[in-house]
């Protein structure tokens, strides 16, 4: 029963509008339908990747391994800095 509740909660979280929704709408309105669909596909792929590594237990390994957690954290921060600089 807990798994069903967790799955339903996860679905509600994924379908609720947020930053991803705003990005898809913005790209659709400014660049056209093709870019909007590509953005939606990218968001969907990212969600699938998160689901896959959670189901495989990789998220547990990351949470238990401090250096791996910090490595991923700093790589993500570096990527965000890179994207920010490219956006200037």
Secondary structure, DSSP 4 states (H G I P E B T S, - for coil): -HHHHHHHHHHHHHHS-SHHHHHHHHHHHHH-HHHHHHHHHHHHHHHHHHHHHHHTTHHHHHHH-HHHHHHHHHHHHHHHHHHHHHT-
